[in-house]
């Protein structure tokens, strides 16, 4: 089968098909956010159609004047990309803004493969491969560039006149511009992908080192004496970075289900009212490791916590079953797949692999100060049922498909709650490792990178733009455990740490510094949960 079209007909058909097939979420959002369906509403919808048609045709005309093959290639890539983007926007209510594109760029194959299912395959075949095949079979007749330029000019003139005459709708478009821009196919994901990459380049090209830090001691007889020279005890901090764990599903936070049977029997401290700075991993992990105290955004321009500590003699061990951390300099960076070669536990396929020989690793270290970061796979969806061993499938039945809308809500919650149950087990094992270390002042901090939506407001997963994200994606657990020696040296007790204050990911950087008795020009006692000044400032 062969199809022969003029460039103008080809461009017009592609633009109209793009509007009709791939921009359904855009028009659905517009209809849902109109106060009433009226002549004015119809005017807005027509205006959206005209603007989208003009923008698409203008770009395709430019490509066509360069090369007909280039134009066809772009259209083939566009329909394939649109089919995938449409699947996620329809099924998971994903908004393809700059932050979501950052989330996508930092997603590895093993995580992305969780989304593979028959429905996604249908989207790709029907809305991607089939249109791409028709484009391949289309022959575009040669046309002079001058004629193409005239056609493009005519479209621009008439569309400009229409847009000017539609000035009464400009206020509505301005009010909803951010939401509309993140739903326009293919420009939402193409333009925002470029914006993300540019921002990443600008942030990392000149990384700024933080000011020098100094070890001090809380013992008045040893004041200002370097810990490395003045203490026989090791100082160990374990920071566990959770994944997609929301506070409301922890029984420690009042959840009716017993998802924390082990931790509730321990001396763990539960810090309430904790929010993430973002709804996706890269930015949230960056916030935890950043000295910035406003917690409003993470800047990769500054030296992150692990690199800062390593530069000041702290041994940093980073173990990950995830990804998304900023560029870091550490003493040991170990991935889950590397640790599995030595793992002998029953849960080596899950987050438990991060604890492989950890006690011996810490005990055999000759360093006085040790930071261990454990980055979990945690509760990342949509394959919640694959995040824990079957022995932890306490809540049944469970949703075992990536097509979350096909599951009844209770089975989805059951699967998610089982991931929290396993995290309870993981954290309890981590605390037991610290308890087994002799002559060690130790502390554990656990905080999730962000929360998760489980169908509330018809939204799933995470990554929704922060300004409109539901609380389920922002409210995260913050748990702390302190050894008796740590509490003695820091003159702090569980009762001293206010459980009713407001916390955020900005607390991590400064609390880790405080745990190591480190001070510098960028250290903020108000954000150090172990500092008495922090307690007084928040009460």
C-alpha positions in Angstrom: 0.0 0.0 0.0 1.3 3.4 -1.0 0.0 6.8 -0.1 1.0 10.0 -2.0 0.4 13.4 -0.5 1.6 16.9 -1.0 3.6 18.4 1.9 0.7 20.6 2.9 -1.8 17.7 3.0 0.7 15.5 4.9 1.3 18.3 7.5 -2.3 19.0 7.9 -3.3 15.4 8.4 -0.5 14.8 10.9 -1.5 17.9 12.9 -5.2 17.0 13.0 -4.4 13.4 13.9 -2.1 14.6 16.7 -4.9 16.8 18.1 -7.6 14.1 17.8 -5.7 11.0 19.0 -3.1 12.2 21.4 -4.4 15.3 23.1 -7.5 13.9 24.7 -6.1 14.6 28.2 -5.5 18.2 27.3 -9.1 18.8 26.2 -10.4 16.7 29.1 -8.5 19.0 31.5 -9.9 22.1 29.8 -13.5 20.8 30.1 -13.1 19.8 33.7 -11.8 23.3 34.6 -14.4 25.4 32.9 -17.0 26.8 35.3 -19.9 26.2 32.8 -20.2 24.8 29.3 -21.1 27.9 27.2 -20.3 29.8 24.1 -17.3 31.1 25.9 -16.2 27.6 26.7 -16.5 26.5 23.1 -14.5 29.5 22.2 -11.7 28.3 24.5 -11.7 24.8 23.1 -11.6 26.2 19.5 -8.7 28.5 20.5 -6.8 25.5 22.0 -7.3 23.5 18.8 -6.1 26.4 16.6 -3.0 27.1 18.7 -2.0 23.4 18.8 -2.6 23.0 15.0 -0.6 26.1 14.2 2.3 25.2 16.5 2.5 21.7 15.1 2.2 22.8 11.4 4.7 25.6 11.8 7.3 23.2 13.2 6.6 20.5 10.5 6.9 23.1 7.7 10.3 24.1 9.0 11.4 20.4 9.0 9.8 19.9 5.5 11.8 22.8 4.1 15.0 21.1 5.4 14.2 17.6 4.4 11.1 15.5 3.6 12.8 12.5 5.1 13.6 14.4 8.3 10.0 15.5 8.6 8.7 11.9 8.2 11.3 10.6 10.7 10.2 13.2 13.3 6.5 12.3 12.8 7.3 8.6 13.3 9.2 9.3 16.5 6.4 11.6 17.6 3.5 9.1 17.2 5.6 6.5 19.1 6.4 8.9 21.9 2.8 10.1 22.0 1.5 6.6 22.3 3.6 6.0 25.4 3.0 9.4 26.9 -0.8 9.0 26.4 -0.8 5.7 28.2 0.7 7.2 31.3 -1.4 10.3 31.3 -4.6 8.3 30.9 -3.8 5.4 33.2 -1.8 7.1 35.9 -2.7 10.8 35.5 0.9 11.7 34.9 1.7 15.3 34.1 4.7 15.7 31.8 6.2 18.8 33.2 10.0 19.4 33.7 10.1 17.6 37.1 8.4 14.6 35.6 10.9 14.5 32.7 13.6 14.6 35.4 12.0 11.6 37.0 11.9 9.8 33.7 15.5 10.5 32.9 16.6 9.1 36.2 14.5 5.9 35.9 16.5 2.8 35.1 15.3 -0.1 33.0 14.6 -2.4 36.0 12.2 0.2 37.4 10.7 1.1 34.0 10.1 -2.6 33.2 7.6 -2.7 36.1 5.2 -0.7 33.9 5.3 -3.2 31.0 1.9 -4.8 30.4 -0.6 -5.7 27.7 -2.4 -2.4 27.9 0.8 -0.4 27.2 1.6 -2.8 24.4 -1.8 -2.1 22.8 -1.2 1.7 23.1 2.2 1.3 21.4 0.8 -1.0 18.6 -2.4 0.9 17.8 -1.4 4.5 18.5 2.3 4.2 17.8 3.5 1.5 15.4 0.4 1.5 13.1 0.5 5.3 12.5 4.3 5.1 12.1 3.8 2.3 9.5 1.4 4.5 7.6 3.9 7.4 7.6 6.5 5.1 6.2 4.2 4.1 3.4 3.4 7.7 2.6 5.2 9.4 -0.3 5.5 13.2 -0.1 5.6 14.9 -3.4 8.5 17.4 -4.0 7.5 21.0 -3.5 9.5 24.2 -3.8 10.6 25.7 -0.6 9.2 29.1 -1.6 5.7 27.6 -2.0 6.0 25.9 1.4 7.1 29.2 2.9 4.0 30.9 1.5 1.7 28.2 2.9 3.3 28.6 6.3 2.9 32.4 6.2 -0.8 32.2 5.3 -1.5 29.8 8.2 0.4 32.1 10.6 -1.4 35.2 9.4 -4.9 33.7 9.8 -4.1 32.1 13.1 -2.6 35.3 14.5 -5.8 37.2 13.5 -7.9 34.5 15.2 -5.8 34.5 18.4 -6.1 38.3 18.5 -9.8 38.2 18.2 -9.9 35.7 21.0 -8.4 38.0 23.5 -11.3 37.4 25.9 -10.0 33.9 26.5 -6.4 35.0 27.3 -7.0 35.3 31.0 -8.2 31.6 31.2 -5.2 30.4 29.2 -2.8 32.4 31.4 -4.4 31.0 34.6 -4.1 27.4 33.4 -0.9 27.7 31.3 1.3 25.4 33.4 -1.3 22.6 33.5 -2.0 22.9 29.8 1.6 23.0 28.8 2.3 19.7 30.6 -0.4 18.0 28.6 0.2 19.1 25.1 1.5 16.3 22.9 4.3 16.0 21.8 5.5 19.4 23.1 5.0 18.7 26.8 7.6 15.9 26.9 10.0 17.3 24.2 10.2 20.9 25.4 10.3 19.9 29.1 12.9 17.3 28.5 15.1 20.0 27.0 14.4 22.3 29.9 15.4 19.6 32.4 18.7 18.9 30.6 19.6 22.5 30.4 18.8 23.1 34.1 20.9 20.0 35.0 23.8 21.3 33.0 23.6 24.8 34.4 23.5 23.4 38.0 26.4 21.0 37.8 28.9 22.7 35.5 30.4 24.7 38.4 29.9 22.8 41.7 30.6 24.9 44.7 32.5 23.4 47.7 31.0 24.1 51.1 33.1 25.9 53.7 35.4 24.0 56.0 34.0 22.0 58.9 35.4 21.3 62.4 34.9 18.3 64.7 33.9 19.4 68.3 32.8 17.5 71.3 30.0 17.9 73.7 32.3 17.0 76.7 33.3 20.4 78.2 36.7 18.9 79.2 37.3 18.0 75.6 35.9 21.1 73.9 37.2 21.8 70.4 39.3 18.7 70.5 39.1 16.7 67.3 37.1 13.5 67.8 39.5 11.5 65.8 42.1 12.2 68.4 40.0 12.5 71.6 37.6 9.5 71.6 38.0 5.8 71.6 34.4 5.2 70.5 33.3 4.9 66.9 30.6 7.3 65.7 28.2 5.6 63.2 25.3 7.2 61.4 23.0 5.1 59.2 20.8 7.1 56.9 18.1 5.0 55.3 16.5 6.7 52.3 13.0 5.2 51.8 11.2 5.0 48.5 7.5 6.0 47.9 6.6 5.4 51.6 3.8 7.6 52.8 3.4 8.3 56.5 -0.4 7.6 56.6 0.2 3.9 56.0 2.6 3.5 59.0 0.8 2.2 62.1 3.4 4.3 64.0 1.5 7.3 62.6 -1.9 6.0 63.7 -2.7 3.8 60.7 -5.4 1.3 61.7 -3.5 -1.6 60.3 -0.5 -3.0 62.1 2.2 -2.3 59.4 4.9 -1.7 62.0 4.7 -4.7 64.4 8.5 -4.8 65.1 9.3 -1.1 65.3 6.4 -0.4 67.7 8.1 -2.8 70.2 11.4 -1.0 69.8 12.6 2.4 71.1 12.2 4.1 67.7 11.2 7.7 67.7 8.4 8.8 65.4 8.7 12.4 64.1 5.4 13.7 62.8 4.4 16.4 60.4 7.3 15.7 58.0 7.0 16.7 54.3 9.2 16.0 51.3 10.5 18.9 49.1 9.5 17.1 45.9 7.4 14.2 44.6 10.1 12.5 42.7 13.3 10.7 43.8 16.1 12.8 42.2 15.0 16.1 43.7 14.0 14.6 47.1 17.3 12.8 47.6 19.1 15.9 46.5 17.2 17.9 49.2 18.2 15.4 51.9 21.8 15.8 50.9 21.7 19.5 50.5 22.6 22.2 53.1 19.9 24.5 51.8 17.5 25.1 54.7 14.5 26.5 52.8 13.8 23.0 51.4 11.9 24.6 48.5 14.2 23.2 45.9 17.4 21.2 45.5 20.4 22.7 43.7 23.0 20.4 42.3 25.4 23.3 42.2 26.5 22.7 45.8 28.6 19.9 47.3 26.3 17.2 48.7 26.5 15.8 52.2 28.4 12.5 51.4 31.1 14.3 49.5 31.3 17.0 52.2 31.8 14.4 54.9 34.3 12.4 53.0 36.4 15.5 52.4 36.5 16.0 56.2 37.6 12.4 57.0 34.3 10.6 57.5 34.2 7.2 55.9 31.1 7.1 53.6 29.6 3.8 52.6 26.7 4.1 50.1 24.6 1.0 49.4 21.8 1.3 46.9 18.9 -0.8 45.6 17.7 2.3 43.8 19.2 5.4 42.0 18.6 9.1 41.7 21.4 10.4 43.9 23.4 13.5 42.8 27.0 13.0 41.8 28.8 12.0 45.0 32.3 11.2 46.2 32.3 8.3 48.7 34.7 5.7 50.0 32.5 2.7 49.0 29.6 2.7 46.5 27.9 -0.7 46.3 24.9 -1.7 44.2 22.4 -4.4 45.2 23.5 -6.6 42.3 27.1 -6.5 43.6 26.1 -7.3 47.2 24.0 -10.3 46.1 27.2 -12.3 45.4 27.9 -12.3 49.1 24.3 -12.3 50.5 23.1 -15.4 52.3 19.8 -14.1 53.8 16.4 -15.1 52.7 15.6 -11.7 51.2 18.6 -11.1 49.0 16.3 -10.3 46.0 14.9 -7.4 48.0 16.1 -4.5 50.2 17.5 -7.0 52.7 20.5 -7.3 50.4 21.7 -3.9 51.6 22.5 -5.3 55.0 24.8 -8.0 53.7 27.8 -8.2 56.0 27.2 -4.6 57.1 27.9 -5.2 60.8 31.3 -6.8 59.9 32.0 -4.0 57.5 31.5 -1.3 60.1 33.3 -3.2 62.9 36.4 -3.8 60.7 36.6 -0.2 59.6 39.6 1.7 61.0 37.7 5.0 60.6 36.4 6.8 63.7 33.4 8.3 62.0 31.3 6.3 59.5 28.3 7.3 57.5 26.3 4.5 55.9 23.6 5.4 53.4 21.1 2.7 52.5 18.9 3.7 49.6 15.9 1.4 49.4 13.7 0.2 46.5 11.0 0.4 49.2 7.4 0.8 48.0 7.9 2.0 44.5 5.0 1.2 42.2 3.3 0.0 40.2 4.5 -3.5 41.0 4.1 -3.3 44.8 3.6 -7.1 45.1 7.2 -7.6 43.8 8.8 -5.4 46.5 8.7 -7.9 49.4 9.2 -11.7 50.0 6.0 -13.7 49.8 6.3 -14.4 53.6 5.4 -10.7 54.1 2.1 -11.0 52.2 0.0 -10.5 55.3 -2.7 -8.4 53.7 -4.6 -10.2 51.0 -5.7 -10.3 48.2 -3.1 -8.2 46.5 -3.0 -6.3 43.2 -0.4 -8.1 41.1 -0.7 -6.2 37.9 0.8 -2.9 36.7 -2.7 -1.9 35.4 -3.6 -0.4 38.7 -7.0 0.8 37.5 -7.9 -2.9 36.9 -7.5 -3.7 40.6 -10.0 -2.9 43.2 -8.7 -0.3 45.6 -8.5 -2.6 48.6 -6.2 -5.1 46.8 -4.0 -2.2 45.7 -3.8 -0.9 49.3 -3.1 -4.5 50.5 -0.1 -4.8 48.2 1.2 -1.4 49.3 0.8 -2.1 53.0 2.8 -5.3 52.6 5.7 -3.2 51.3 5.5 -1.1 54.5 5.4 -4.3 56.6 8.7 -5.4 54.9 10.2 -1.9 55.5 9.4 -2.4 59.2 11.3 -5.6 59.1 14.2 -4.1 57.2 14.5 -1.1 59.6 14.3 -3.3 62.7 17.2 -5.5 61.3 19.2 -2.3 60.7 18.6 -1.2 64.3 19.7 -4.6 65.6 23.0 -4.3 63.6 23.7 -1.0 65.4 22.8 -2.5 68.8 25.3 -5.3 68.1 28.3 -2.9 67.7 30.5 -2.5 70.7 32.0 0.9 71.9 29.9 2.7 69.3 27.9 5.9 69.4 25.3 5.2 66.8 22.1 6.6 65.3 19.7 5.6 62.6 17.6 8.0 60.6 14.9 6.9 58.2 13.0 9.2 55.8 11.2 8.5 52.6 12.0 10.4 49.5 8.3 11.1 48.8 4.9 9.6 49.3 2.6 7.7 46.9 -0.9 8.1 45.5 -3.1 4.9 45.6 -6.0 6.1 43.6 -7.1 9.0 45.8 -8.6 11.7 43.5 -8.1 9.3 40.7 -4.3 9.8 40.9 -1.7 7.0 41.1 2.1 6.7 41.9 4.0 9.9 42.3 5.7 12.7 40.4 2.8 15.1 40.3 4.0 18.7 40.1 4.5 19.8 43.7 2.1 22.8 43.5 -0.8 20.6 42.8 0.4 17.3 44.3 -1.9 15.7 46.9 -0.7 15.3 50.5 -0.3 11.5 49.9 2.7 12.3 47.8 4.2 14.9 50.3 3.7 13.5 53.8 6.5 11.1 54.6 7.7 9.1 57.6 10.7 10.3 59.6 12.0 7.8 62.2 15.0 8.0 64.5 16.8 5.5 66.7 19.7 6.5 69.1 22.1 4.2 71.0 22.5 4.8 74.8 26.1 6.0 74.2 25.0 8.4 71.5 22.3 9.9 73.9 24.9 10.2 76.7 27.5 11.9 74.5 25.0 14.3 72.9 23.1 14.9 76.1 19.8 14.1 74.4 16.9 11.7 75.1 13.9 10.6 73.0 11.8 13.0 75.1 14.0 15.9 74.0 13.2 15.4 70.4 9.9 17.1 69.8 7.5 14.8 68.0 5.0 17.5 67.2 7.3 20.0 65.4 7.3 20.4 61.7 10.1 18.6 59.9 11.3 18.3 56.4 14.1 16.9 54.3 16.2 19.9 55.2 16.7 18.4 58.7 18.8 15.5 57.4 21.9 17.4 56.3 22.2 19.3 59.6 21.2 16.4 61.8 23.9 14.2 60.3 26.4 17.0 60.9 25.2 17.3 64.5 25.4 13.5 65.0 29.1 13.7 64.0 29.7 16.8 66.1 30.6 18.7 63.0 30.2 22.5 62.8 30.8 25.0 60.0 29.5 28.2 58.6 26.6 26.4 56.8 25.6 24.2 59.8 22.2 25.3 61.2 21.4 24.2 64.8 17.7 25.0 64.3 17.6 22.1 61.8 19.6 19.7 63.8 17.1 17.5 65.6 19.7 16.5 68.2 20.5 20.1 69.2 18.8 21.7 72.2 18.5 24.9 70.3 16.5 23.0 67.7 14.0 21.9 70.4 13.6 25.3 71.9 13.2 26.9 68.5 10.4 24.6 67.5 8.4 24.5 70.8 
